[in-house]
């Protein structure tokens, strides 16, 4: 995000993230284009693997090393559950490094800040990459999102369901989208540190009885405590299949649970005819076939993954070629058609 700010100051806010930058009047010497962006996790240069690691966001503020006449307030969210009745402390870090190189994080012990239940407000004197860390000793747990998603490689008779988690942070759901799935349901929860219990994912039921969970009695799976404590996301896979000889497909109601110990969250959803994306048009399916979920949301085809053509429905290919050919023919002969009215009633 970028915004021209003058001597009167202003505020930059990244929508739906909780990240903001407040520039007070008199902080800038002249009109200035201010830029702010969240740094993707794989570029952050973090190597810490504690419970509270990966629990906030890293932002870049530009222009780098901009001279400020007054401190500005940077607000960054976190997903930790902090202990009550103790002093809440954080460590502030900044990195001034060349573009394209790894960040060089240096502690800023003299930087004022206020750590609250869901964010940290930092007073900055210059611009760079910024982040903060919270020690494990004041942390009880972390806010996560539990979800169930359908693997897009599923067929009409065999459906793979991912049941897992990601951190409740801006961009946290992106770790789900890289697995080529469609999220069916999600619920907020807290993953607690005490007891070091794993995250349990449990298949409960599916209706009608035409469908079953073919896990051979293994209807409960676990994601280790260490995995959830130190990583941004993970999942277990359950396979649902329709019984042999069933011709007519029905919508099925699925019920899963996930959580720690006896504290389980219900994940309920409906699979329509075993094909969750049945409402999509054939041409949309062909275009989407080579795109990741994140690329579909952003419209970015620059990083499209080459997907084997055999993974795309033959019916979809034939229909799309026919449709594109008809469009080309129609546009080339439009001037000859004149006043002829044509009504398309195809599929």
C-alpha positions as CSV (number, residue, x, y, z in Angstrom):
1,X,0.0,0.0,0.0
2,X,1.2,3.5,-0.7
3,X,-0.1,7.0,0.1
4,X,1.1,10.6,-0.3
5,X,1.5,12.2,3.1
6,X,2.1,15.9,3.7
7,X,3.2,17.8,6.8
8,X,-0.3,17.4,8.3
9,X,0.3,13.7,8.7
10,X,-2.0,10.8,7.9
11,X,-2.7,7.1,8.4
12,X,-2.0,4.0,6.3
13,X,-4.1,0.9,7.0
14,X,-3.8,-2.5,5.3
15,X,-7.4,-3.6,5.0
16,X,-8.5,-6.7,7.1
17,X,-5.0,-7.1,8.7
18,X,-4.8,-5.0,11.8
19,X,-1.6,-3.4,10.4
20,X,-1.5,0.4,10.4
21,X,0.9,3.3,10.4
22,X,0.0,6.6,12.0
23,X,2.1,9.6,11.0
24,X,1.4,12.7,13.2
25,X,1.4,16.3,12.0
26,X,4.9,17.7,11.7
27,X,6.7,14.3,11.3
28,X,7.6,14.9,7.7
29,X,9.8,17.7,6.3
30,X,7.9,17.7,3.0
31,X,5.2,15.7,1.0
32,X,6.3,12.1,0.8
33,X,5.1,8.9,-0.8
34,X,4.9,6.4,2.0
35,X,4.8,2.7,1.3
36,X,4.0,-0.2,3.6
37,X,3.7,-4.0,2.9
38,X,3.6,-7.2,4.8
39,X,6.6,-9.4,4.0
40,X,5.8,-13.0,3.0
41,X,6.9,-15.6,5.6
42,X,9.5,-17.3,3.4
43,X,11.4,-13.9,3.0
44,X,11.5,-13.0,6.7
45,X,14.7,-14.7,7.6
46,X,13.5,-16.2,10.9
47,X,15.2,-19.2,12.3
48,X,13.6,-19.2,15.8
49,X,11.5,-22.3,16.6
50,X,9.9,-21.5,19.9
51,X,6.2,-21.7,20.7
52,X,5.7,-17.9,20.2
53,X,7.7,-17.8,16.9
54,X,5.9,-17.0,13.6
55,X,3.1,-15.4,15.7
56,X,3.2,-11.9,14.2
57,X,3.9,-10.2,10.9
58,X,6.9,-8.4,9.4
59,X,6.4,-5.2,7.5
60,X,8.5,-3.1,5.2
61,X,8.3,0.7,5.4
62,X,9.6,2.9,2.6
63,X,11.4,5.1,1.9
64,X,14.1,3.2,3.8
65,X,15.9,5.4,6.5
66,X,13.4,8.2,5.9
67,X,14.2,11.1,8.3
68,X,11.3,11.6,10.7
69,X,10.9,14.8,12.8
70,X,8.5,13.0,15.2
71,X,8.0,9.3,16.0
72,X,5.3,7.5,14.1
73,X,3.1,4.7,15.4
74,X,3.3,1.3,13.8
75,X,0.6,-1.2,14.9
76,X,1.3,-4.9,14.2
77,X,-1.1,-7.8,15.2
78,X,-0.1,-11.0,16.9
79,X,-2.0,-14.3,17.5
80,X,-0.7,-15.2,21.0
81,X,-2.8,-15.7,24.1
82,X,-0.8,-13.8,26.9
83,X,-0.8,-14.8,30.5
84,X,-2.8,-12.6,32.9
85,X,-1.2,-11.1,36.0
86,X,2.3,-10.6,34.6
87,X,4.2,-7.9,32.8
88,X,3.8,-8.1,29.0
89,X,7.1,-7.5,27.3
90,X,8.3,-7.7,23.7
91,X,11.5,-7.2,21.8
92,X,11.5,-4.9,18.9
93,X,13.7,-5.6,15.8
94,X,14.6,-3.6,12.7
95,X,16.6,-4.5,9.6
96,X,18.4,-2.2,7.2
97,X,19.6,-4.4,4.4
98,X,20.0,-4.3,0.6
99,X,17.2,-5.4,-1.6
100,X,17.4,-9.1,-2.5
101,X,19.5,-10.0,0.5
102,X,18.5,-11.7,3.8
103,X,17.4,-9.3,6.6
104,X,19.9,-8.5,9.3
105,X,17.7,-8.3,12.4
106,X,19.0,-6.0,15.2
107,X,17.3,-5.4,18.5
108,X,16.0,-1.9,19.2
109,X,16.1,-1.8,23.0
110,X,15.5,1.9,23.2
111,X,12.3,1.8,20.9
112,X,9.1,2.6,22.9
113,X,6.2,0.2,22.5
114,X,3.0,-1.0,24.0
115,X,2.1,-4.7,23.9
116,X,-1.7,-5.4,24.1
117,X,-3.8,-8.5,24.0
118,X,-3.9,-8.7,20.2
119,X,-1.2,-6.2,18.9
120,X,1.9,-4.3,19.5
121,X,2.1,-0.5,19.0
122,X,5.7,0.6,18.2
123,X,7.0,4.2,18.0
124,X,9.5,4.5,15.2
125,X,12.1,7.1,14.4
126,X,13.0,5.8,10.9
127,X,11.8,3.4,8.3
128,X,13.0,-0.1,7.6
129,X,11.8,-3.7,8.0
130,X,10.1,-4.0,11.4
131,X,9.0,-6.9,13.6
132,X,8.6,-7.8,17.3
133,X,9.0,-11.0,19.3
134,X,7.3,-12.2,22.5
135,X,9.0,-14.6,24.9
136,X,7.4,-18.0,25.7
137,X,7.4,-17.3,29.4
138,X,4.3,-15.0,29.1
139,X,2.4,-17.0,26.6
140,X,-0.4,-19.5,27.3
141,X,-1.4,-20.4,23.7
142,X,-2.0,-19.1,20.2
143,X,-5.1,-18.3,18.1
144,X,-5.5,-20.7,15.2
145,X,-8.1,-21.4,12.6
146,X,-9.3,-25.0,12.2
147,X,-10.6,-25.9,8.8
148,X,-11.8,-28.7,6.5
149,X,-11.0,-28.5,2.8
150,X,-11.6,-30.7,-0.3
151,X,-8.6,-31.7,-2.3
152,X,-9.2,-30.5,-5.9
153,X,-7.7,-33.7,-7.3
154,X,-10.7,-35.6,-5.9
155,X,-13.1,-37.6,-8.1
156,X,-16.8,-38.1,-8.0
157,X,-16.4,-41.4,-6.2
158,X,-13.3,-40.7,-4.0
159,X,-12.9,-37.4,-2.1
160,X,-9.9,-36.4,-0.1
161,X,-10.6,-34.1,2.8
162,X,-7.9,-32.1,4.6
163,X,-8.5,-31.3,8.2
164,X,-6.0,-28.9,9.7
165,X,-5.0,-25.5,11.0
166,X,-3.3,-22.2,10.2
167,X,-2.4,-19.3,12.4
168,X,-5.0,-16.6,12.8
169,X,-2.8,-13.9,11.2
170,X,-3.1,-11.7,8.1
171,X,-2.3,-14.0,5.2
172,X,-2.4,-17.1,7.4
173,X,-4.8,-18.9,5.0
174,X,-2.2,-18.7,2.1
175,X,-0.5,-21.8,3.5
176,X,-3.7,-23.7,2.8
177,X,-4.1,-22.5,-0.8
178,X,-0.7,-23.9,-1.9
179,X,-2.2,-27.4,-1.4
180,X,-4.8,-26.9,-4.2
181,X,-7.9,-27.3,-2.1
182,X,-11.2,-25.7,-1.6
183,X,-12.0,-24.7,2.0
184,X,-15.4,-26.0,3.1
185,X,-15.6,-24.8,6.7
186,X,-13.4,-23.0,9.2
187,X,-13.6,-22.2,12.9
188,X,-11.4,-20.1,15.3
189,X,-9.8,-21.9,18.2
190,X,-6.9,-21.6,20.7
191,X,-4.0,-24.0,20.8
192,X,-2.6,-24.2,24.3
193,X,1.0,-24.7,25.4
194,X,0.3,-26.4,28.8
195,X,0.4,-30.2,28.6
196,X,1.9,-30.2,25.2
197,X,-1.1,-32.0,23.7
198,X,-1.2,-32.7,20.0
199,X,-3.9,-31.4,17.7
200,X,-6.4,-34.2,17.2
201,X,-8.4,-34.5,13.9
202,X,-11.3,-36.9,14.2
203,X,-13.9,-38.2,11.6
204,X,-17.3,-38.4,13.3
205,X,-19.9,-39.3,10.6
206,X,-21.1,-38.9,7.1
207,X,-24.7,-39.2,5.7
208,X,-26.2,-40.8,3.7
209,X,-24.7,-44.3,4.2
210,X,-23.9,-44.4,0.5
211,X,-20.6,-42.7,1.6
212,X,-18.0,-43.9,4.0
213,X,-14.6,-43.0,5.4
214,X,-12.2,-45.7,4.2
215,X,-9.6,-45.3,6.9
216,X,-9.9,-49.0,8.1
217,X,-10.8,-48.0,11.7
218,X,-8.2,-45.2,11.9
219,X,-10.7,-42.3,12.2
220,X,-8.5,-40.2,14.5
221,X,-5.3,-38.6,13.4
222,X,-2.8,-36.3,15.1
223,X,-0.6,-33.3,14.3
224,X,2.2,-33.2,16.8
225,X,2.4,-30.5,19.5
226,X,5.9,-29.5,18.2
227,X,4.5,-29.1,14.6
228,X,1.7,-26.8,15.7
229,X,3.9,-24.9,18.1
230,X,6.5,-24.0,15.6
231,X,4.9,-24.0,12.1
232,X,2.3,-21.8,10.4
233,X,0.0,-24.7,9.3
234,X,-0.6,-28.4,8.8
235,X,-3.3,-30.9,8.1
236,X,-4.3,-34.6,8.1
237,X,-6.0,-36.3,5.1
238,X,-9.2,-38.4,5.3
239,X,-10.5,-40.3,2.3
240,X,-14.3,-40.5,1.7
241,X,-15.6,-42.9,-0.9
242,X,-19.0,-43.8,-2.4
243,X,-19.9,-47.5,-2.2
244,X,-19.7,-49.6,-5.3
245,X,-22.8,-50.0,-7.3
246,X,-24.4,-46.7,-6.2
247,X,-25.6,-45.0,-9.4
248,X,-27.5,-42.0,-8.0
249,X,-25.3,-39.3,-6.3
250,X,-26.7,-37.5,-3.3
251,X,-25.4,-34.6,-1.3
252,X,-23.6,-35.8,1.8
253,X,-23.4,-34.2,5.2
254,X,-19.9,-34.5,6.8
255,X,-19.0,-34.1,10.4
256,X,-15.4,-33.8,11.7
257,X,-13.9,-32.6,14.9
258,X,-10.5,-31.0,15.7
259,X,-8.8,-29.7,18.9
260,X,-6.7,-30.7,21.9
261,X,-7.8,-33.4,24.4
262,X,-11.5,-33.2,25.0
263,X,-11.7,-29.6,23.8
264,X,-12.9,-30.3,20.3
265,X,-14.4,-28.0,17.7
266,X,-17.0,-29.2,15.3
267,X,-16.4,-28.9,11.5
268,X,-19.6,-29.7,9.6
269,X,-20.1,-29.2,5.8
270,X,-22.0,-30.5,2.8
271,X,-20.5,-32.1,-0.3
272,X,-22.9,-31.6,-3.2
273,X,-23.0,-34.7,-5.3
274,X,-19.5,-35.3,-4.2
275,X,-18.3,-32.3,-6.3
276,X,-18.1,-29.1,-4.2
277,X,-17.3,-26.9,-7.2
278,X,-20.2,-28.2,-9.5
279,X,-21.5,-24.6,-10.0
280,X,-18.4,-23.5,-11.8
281,X,-18.7,-23.3,-15.6
282,X,-16.7,-25.6,-17.9
283,X,-14.7,-22.7,-19.3
284,X,-13.8,-21.5,-15.7
285,X,-12.6,-25.0,-14.8
286,X,-10.3,-25.1,-17.8
287,X,-8.8,-21.7,-17.0
288,X,-8.5,-22.6,-13.3
289,X,-6.9,-25.9,-13.9
290,X,-3.3,-24.5,-14.1
291,X,-3.8,-21.9,-11.3
292,X,-3.2,-22.2,-7.6
293,X,-5.9,-20.9,-5.2
294,X,-3.9,-17.8,-4.4
295,X,-3.5,-17.0,-8.1
296,X,-7.2,-17.4,-8.6
297,X,-7.9,-14.9,-5.9
298,X,-5.4,-12.3,-7.2
299,X,-5.7,-13.0,-10.9
300,X,-1.9,-13.5,-11.1
301,X,-1.0,-15.9,-13.9
302,X,2.7,-15.0,-13.9
303,X,3.5,-17.9,-11.6
304,X,1.2,-20.5,-13.2
305,X,2.2,-24.0,-12.6
306,X,2.2,-26.2,-15.7
307,X,-0.3,-28.9,-15.0
308,X,-0.5,-32.1,-17.1
309,X,-3.3,-31.9,-19.7
310,X,-4.6,-35.3,-18.6
311,X,-5.7,-33.8,-15.3
312,X,-8.3,-31.7,-17.1
313,X,-11.7,-33.1,-18.0
314,X,-11.9,-34.2,-21.6
315,X,-15.5,-33.0,-21.8
316,X,-14.3,-29.6,-20.6
317,X,-11.6,-29.4,-23.2
318,X,-13.9,-30.3,-26.1
319,X,-16.6,-27.9,-24.9
320,X,-14.2,-25.1,-24.5
321,X,-12.5,-25.6,-27.9
322,X,-16.0,-25.6,-29.5
323,X,-17.0,-22.5,-27.6
324,X,-13.9,-20.6,-28.5
325,X,-14.1,-21.7,-32.2
326,X,-17.8,-20.5,-32.3
327,X,-16.8,-17.1,-30.8
328,X,-14.0,-16.7,-33.5
329,X,-16.4,-17.7,-36.3
330,X,-19.1,-15.4,-35.0
331,X,-16.7,-12.4,-34.7
332,X,-15.2,-12.9,-38.2
333,X,-18.6,-13.1,-39.8
334,X,-20.4,-10.4,-37.8
335,X,-20.5,-7.9,-40.6
336,X,-22.1,-10.5,-43.0
337,X,-24.8,-11.5,-40.5
338,X,-26.3,-8.1,-40.5
339,X,-29.6,-7.8,-38.7
340,X,-29.9,-11.6,-38.0
341,X,-30.7,-12.3,-34.4
342,X,-29.1,-15.3,-32.7
343,X,-30.0,-16.8,-29.4
344,X,-27.4,-19.1,-27.8
345,X,-29.1,-21.8,-25.7
346,X,-26.1,-24.1,-25.1
347,X,-25.1,-25.6,-21.8
